[in-house]
Amino acid sequence: MLEVADELLAKGIKPTQQTVREHLGKGSLTTINKALNDWWQLLGNKVAEPAIPDLPEPLIKSVRQLWQDALFYSRDQLSVRAKEIEKEHQLRQRQLEVEKEQWQAQLKSMESRLQSVLEQNEALIREKSQAQQSLNDLERQLIAQQGRVKDMERNLAQQDIVNQRMLNAEIDRVRDLTKQLERAERQADAYYHLWQSSQGEKS
């Protein structure tokens, strides 16, 4: 992990928990943070006691001061950049939270609409089932009614036959009575003529 921090620094990238973790592709932030603290400590020791060849003391002091100034400036710049990155990260985090809330609201709305559609679909299915049941009942009633109508038609046809037979019988009976009456009238006429004849002879 220390080698990773050295590589990042050599590339001009500040070794942070996030950059080291991204470079490694794994590792907990706590472990990385502890290793970075050790790395910064080692780096400070290296800077405090640089390996400088035998040079005049004034030059050594000047070089050491220059190095320390450069290191301080670099740390200051890195600190400023780190704060900017942190602000950018926080801003992006807030944006992500807002986007998350918006997506959650849209998801909730879609779930609500879906539930409403499902309920409407279930209601339509129930209505269709009830309508089909009513249609089946009406069809059974119609079939039964048609059966009753056919029975009535057969009964009426049979009754017509019976009535016709009774009418024919009554007509025949009237004809017989008419014939009997005619015979009786003829007999009465004959008896009347005989009676008149007998009365004439008596005179």
Phi, psi and chi 1 to 4 in degrees:
 res  aa     phi    psi   chi1   chi2   chi3   chi4
   1 MET       -  -33.5 -169.7  174.4  -62.2      -
   2 LEU   -66.3  -36.3  -61.1  179.9      -      -
   3 GLU   -64.5  -37.0  -68.3   79.3    2.3      -
   4 VAL   -63.5  -42.5  172.2      -      -      -
   5 ALA   -63.4  -39.2      -      -      -      -
   6 ASP   -63.7  -42.0  -69.5  -23.7      -      -
   7 GLU   -63.6  -42.7  -67.9  177.3    6.3      -
   8 LEU   -64.1  -42.6  -68.0  172.9      -      -
   9 LEU   -64.5  -38.0 -175.1   61.9      -      -
  10 ALA   -65.0  -28.7      -      -      -      -
  11 LYS   -86.0   -0.4  -65.9  176.8 -179.3  179.4
  12 GLY    84.1   16.7      -      -      -      -
  13 ILE  -106.5  130.4  -58.6  173.4      -      -
  14 LYS   -70.5  125.6  178.9 -176.6  177.6 -178.9
  15 PRO   -69.4  113.9  -19.3   32.7      -      -
  16 THR  -128.0  173.2   62.1      -      -      -
  17 GLN   -57.0  -43.4  -62.6  177.2   13.2      -
  18 GLN   -70.2  -46.2 -169.6   64.3   31.1      -
  19 THR   -66.6  -39.4   55.4      -      -      -
  20 VAL   -65.8  -42.0  171.4      -      -      -
  21 ARG   -66.1  -40.2 -172.3  177.1 -174.3 -177.6
  22 GLU   -64.0  -38.5  -70.3  176.0   -3.8      -
  23 HIS   -68.7  -40.1 -169.2   81.1      -      -
  24 LEU   -76.3  -35.3  -71.2  174.1      -      -
  25 GLY    83.7    4.4      -      -      -      -
  26 LYS  -166.3 -178.3   60.3 -179.4  179.7  178.0
  27 GLY   104.8  145.4      -      -      -      -
  28 SER   -83.1  151.2   66.7      -      -      -
  29 LEU   -64.9  -33.8  -65.5  178.5      -      -
  30 THR   -63.6  -46.4  -57.3      -      -      -
  31 THR   -64.9  -41.9  -57.3      -      -      -
  32 ILE   -64.8  -40.8  -66.1  173.4      -      -
  33 ASN   -62.4  -42.7 -175.9   55.5      -      -
  34 LYS   -63.9  -41.9 -176.1  177.2 -177.8  -58.0
  35 ALA   -66.0  -37.2      -      -      -      -
  36 LEU   -66.4  -39.0  -77.1  176.1      -      -
  37 ASN   -58.8  -43.5  -69.3  -26.3      -      -
  38 ASP   -64.3  -39.0  -65.0  -20.7      -      -
  39 TRP   -65.8  -43.6  179.2   80.8      -      -
  40 TRP   -62.7  -36.3  -77.9  111.6      -      -
  41 GLN   -64.9  -45.4 -177.1   66.5   34.8      -
  42 LEU   -63.3  -38.9  -68.0  173.5      -      -
  43 LEU   -64.4  -40.0 -178.7   61.7      -      -
  44 GLY   -63.7  -38.7      -      -      -      -
  45 ASN   -66.5  -38.9  -67.0  -24.9      -      -
  46 LYS   -64.0  -39.2  -69.1  178.9 -179.3  178.6
  47 VAL   -71.5  -37.3  172.5      -      -      -
  48 ALA   -67.1  -32.5      -      -      -      -
  49 GLU  -128.3   71.6  -63.9  179.3   -0.9      -
  50 PRO   -71.0  151.4   27.6  -32.8      -      -
  51 ALA   -82.7   99.3      -      -      -      -
  52 ILE  -112.7  131.8  -59.4  175.0      -      -
  53 PRO   -66.2  171.7   24.7  -33.6      -      -
  54 ASP   -63.1  110.3  -66.9  -24.4      -      -
  55 LEU  -133.9  165.0  -65.5  172.9      -      -
  56 PRO   -58.5  143.7  -23.2   32.5      -      -
  57 GLU   -57.2  -44.6 -174.9   64.3   24.2      -
  58 PRO   -58.9  -38.6  -24.7   36.2      -      -
  59 LEU   -69.1  -39.9 -178.4   58.0      -      -
  60 ILE   -60.8  -44.0  -68.0  175.1      -      -
  61 LYS   -62.7  -40.5  -71.1 -177.8  179.2 -179.3
  62 SER   -64.8  -44.5  -62.1      -      -      -
  63 VAL   -64.6  -42.3  170.9      -      -      -
  64 ARG   -63.4  -41.8 -177.9  174.8  -64.5  172.5
  65 GLN   -65.3  -41.6 -176.5   62.5   43.4      -
  66 LEU   -62.4  -41.9 -179.6   62.2      -      -
  67 TRP   -64.9  -43.0  176.3 -103.7      -      -
  68 GLN   -64.9  -39.3  -70.8  178.8   -9.1      -
  69 ASP   -63.4  -42.7  -68.5  -19.1      -      -
  70 ALA   -64.3  -41.6      -      -      -      -
  71 LEU   -64.4  -42.8 -178.7   60.6      -      -
  72 PHE   -61.9  -43.6  177.4   79.0      -      -
  73 TYR   -63.4  -42.9  177.3   77.1      -      -
  74 SER   -62.4  -44.2  -61.4      -      -      -
  75 ARG   -62.6  -40.1  -72.7 -178.6  177.4  177.5
  76 ASP   -64.5  -43.8 -174.8   62.4      -      -
  77 GLN   -64.0  -40.7  -69.1  -63.0  -46.9      -
  78 LEU   -64.7  -38.1  -72.0  173.9      -      -
  79 SER   -65.0  -42.6  177.3      -      -      -
  80 VAL   -62.7  -44.7  170.8      -      -      -
  81 ARG   -64.8  -38.3 -178.8   55.4 -176.4  158.4
  82 ALA   -63.4  -40.5      -      -      -      -
  83 LYS   -65.3  -40.4  -70.0  179.0 -179.4  179.5
  84 GLU   -63.0  -43.7  -67.5  176.1   -8.1      -
  85 ILE   -62.8  -40.5  -67.3  174.1      -      -
  86 GLU   -63.6  -41.5 -177.7   64.3   21.5      -
  87 LYS   -63.2  -44.3  -71.6 -178.8 -180.0  179.3
  88 GLU   -61.2  -40.5  -67.2  174.2   -2.1      -
  89 HIS   -63.5  -44.7  174.2   72.3      -      -
  90 GLN   -63.9  -41.2  -68.5  176.9   -1.6      -
  91 LEU   -62.6  -45.7  177.7   60.6      -      -
  92 ARG   -63.5  -36.4 -178.8   56.3 -178.6  163.6
  93 GLN   -64.2  -43.2 -171.0   66.9   27.1      -
  94 ARG   -64.0  -40.1  -73.5 -165.8  -64.9  -90.7
  95 GLN   -62.3  -41.9  -68.9  175.4  -13.8      -
  96 LEU   -63.6  -38.2  -69.4  175.2      -      -
  97 GLU   -64.4  -42.3  -70.9  -65.7  -28.9      -
  98 VAL   -62.8  -45.9  172.0      -      -      -
  99 GLU   -62.3  -38.2  -67.7  176.2   -0.1      -
 100 LYS   -62.5  -45.2  178.9 -179.0  177.9 -178.5
 101 GLU   -62.5  -40.2  -68.4  176.4   -2.6      -
 102 GLN   -64.0  -43.8  -68.1  175.3  -12.5      -
 103 TRP   -64.7  -40.1  -81.2  109.2      -      -
 104 GLN   -64.0  -39.7  -72.3  177.2  -18.9      -
 105 ALA   -64.7  -43.3      -      -      -      -
 106 GLN   -64.6  -40.4  -67.6  179.5    4.2      -
 107 LEU   -63.2  -42.9  177.7   60.9      -      -
 108 LYS   -63.0  -41.5 -173.8  176.3 -179.3  179.8
 109 SER   -63.7  -42.9  177.7      -      -      -
 110 MET   -64.9  -39.9  -67.7  177.3   64.0      -
 111 GLU   -63.3  -39.4  -70.8  176.2  -12.3      -
 112 SER   -64.4  -44.5  177.8      -      -      -
 113 ARG   -64.6  -40.0  -69.8 -161.6  -63.6  -89.9
 114 LEU   -62.7  -43.1  176.2   60.6      -      -
 115 GLN   -62.0  -40.3 -177.3   63.4   29.6      -
 116 SER   -63.8  -43.1  177.4      -      -      -
 117 VAL   -63.8  -41.2  170.2      -      -      -
 118 LEU   -62.5  -42.2  -69.9  175.7      -      -
 119 GLU   -64.7  -42.1  -68.8  175.7   -4.5      -
 120 GLN   -62.7  -40.3  -67.9  176.8    1.8      -
 121 ASN   -63.9  -42.8 -172.7   47.1      -      -
 122 GLU   -63.4  -39.8  -68.9  176.3   -3.0      -
 123 ALA   -63.3  -42.3      -      -      -      -
 124 LEU   -64.2  -38.8  -70.0  174.3      -      -
 125 ILE   -63.4  -42.7  -68.6  173.9      -      -
 126 ARG   -64.3  -43.2  -72.0 -166.0  -62.7  -90.1
 127 GLU   -62.8  -40.8  -69.3  177.9    2.1      -
 128 LYS   -62.8  -43.2  179.1 -178.1  177.7 -178.1
 129 SER   -62.2  -43.8  177.8      -      -      -
 130 GLN   -65.1  -41.9  -67.4  173.0   -3.1      -
 131 ALA   -63.4  -40.1      -      -      -      -
 132 GLN   -64.7  -40.5 -174.5   63.7   44.0      -
 133 GLN   -63.5  -43.2 -176.7   63.3   36.2      -
 134 SER   -63.0  -41.2  -61.4      -      -      -
 135 LEU   -62.6  -43.0  178.9   60.6      -      -
 136 ASN   -62.3  -41.2  -66.5  -22.1      -      -
 137 ASP   -62.6  -44.1  -67.2  -19.0      -      -
 138 LEU   -63.6  -39.4  -70.4  173.5      -      -
 139 GLU   -63.7  -42.0  -72.2  178.9  -10.9      -
 140 ARG   -64.3  -41.8  -73.9 -167.1  -67.3  -90.7
 141 GLN   -63.2  -40.3  -67.1  175.8    9.2      -
 142 LEU   -64.2  -43.6  178.1   60.0      -      -
 143 ILE   -62.1  -43.1  -67.4  172.2      -      -
 144 ALA   -63.6  -41.8      -      -      -      -
 145 GLN   -64.5  -41.9 -173.0   67.4   21.3      -
 146 GLN   -61.3  -39.0  -70.4  174.5  -16.7      -
 147 GLY   -62.9  -42.4      -      -      -      -
 148 ARG   -65.0  -39.7  -72.8 -166.3  -68.5  -89.3
 149 VAL   -62.4  -43.0  169.4      -      -      -
 150 LYS   -63.2  -40.7  -71.3 -178.2  179.6  179.9
 151 ASP   -61.3  -43.8  -68.6  -20.3      -      -
 152 MET   -63.6  -40.7  -68.8  177.2   65.2      -
 153 GLU   -62.5  -42.0  -70.4  176.1  -12.2      -
 154 ARG   -63.7  -42.4  -75.7 -165.9  -62.6  -90.7
 155 ASN   -63.8  -42.4  -67.9  -25.8      -      -
 156 LEU   -63.8  -40.5  -71.9  173.2      -      -
 157 ALA   -62.9  -43.9      -      -      -      -
 158 GLN   -64.1  -40.3  -66.9  174.4   -3.6      -
 159 GLN   -65.7  -37.4 -172.2   65.1   36.5      -
 160 ASP   -61.0  -41.6  -73.2  -18.3      -      -
 161 ILE   -63.0  -44.8  -66.0  172.9      -      -
 162 VAL   -63.1  -45.5  171.8      -      -      -
 163 ASN   -62.4  -41.4  -69.5  -21.1      -      -
 164 GLN   -63.0  -40.5 -172.7   64.3   42.3      -
 165 ARG   -65.1  -42.6  -72.0  176.7  179.6  175.2
 166 MET   -64.0  -40.3  -69.1  176.8   62.8      -
 167 LEU   -64.2  -43.6  178.7   60.0      -      -
 168 ASN   -62.6  -41.0  -67.4  -23.7      -      -
 169 ALA   -64.5  -40.5      -      -      -      -
 170 GLU   -65.1  -40.0 -173.4   65.6   19.6      -
 171 ILE   -62.2  -44.4  -68.2  172.3      -      -
 172 ASP   -61.5  -40.3  -67.5  -20.9      -      -
 173 ARG   -65.8  -41.2 -171.0  177.1   68.6   81.8
 174 VAL   -63.3  -41.3  169.8      -      -      -
 175 ARG   -61.5  -43.1  -72.9  175.1  178.3  174.2
 176 ASP   -62.0  -43.0  -69.2  -19.6      -      -
 177 LEU   -63.8  -39.1  -70.6  174.5      -      -
 178 THR   -62.3  -43.4  -57.9      -      -      -
 179 LYS   -63.8  -43.3  -70.5  178.2 -179.2 -179.8
 180 GLN   -61.8  -39.3  -68.3  177.2    7.8      -
 181 LEU   -66.1  -41.3 -179.9   59.6      -      -
 182 GLU   -62.6  -41.7  -69.8  175.5  -10.0      -
 183 ARG   -64.0  -40.5  -74.7 -164.1  -62.2  -90.1
 184 ALA   -64.7  -38.4      -      -      -      -
 185 GLU   -65.3  -41.9  -71.5  177.9  -11.9      -
 186 ARG   -63.8  -40.8  -73.4 -165.0  -63.5  -89.7
 187 GLN   -64.0  -40.4  -70.0  176.5   -2.6      -
 188 ALA   -64.3  -40.3      -      -      -      -
 189 ASP   -63.5  -41.3  -71.4  -19.5      -      -
 190 ALA   -65.4  -43.9      -      -      -      -
 191 TYR   -63.1  -36.4  -72.8  146.4      -      -
 192 TYR   -66.9  -42.7  178.7   71.8      -      -
 193 HIS   -65.5  -40.4  -70.5  -56.5      -      -
 194 LEU   -61.9  -40.9  -72.2  175.2      -      -
 195 TRP   -66.3  -41.9  179.8   78.0      -      -
 196 GLN   -62.3  -40.6  -76.4 -176.5  -20.8      -
 197 SER   -62.6  -42.7  -63.1      -      -      -
 198 SER   -67.7  -32.1   63.4      -      -      -
 199 GLN   -70.4  -36.4  -68.7  -65.6  -34.4      -
 200 GLY   -67.8  -40.0      -      -      -      -
 201 GLU   -67.1  -35.9  -68.9  176.7   -4.4      -
 202 LYS   -65.4  -35.1  -70.6 -179.2  180.0 -178.2
 203 SER   -67.6      -  -58.6      -      -      -
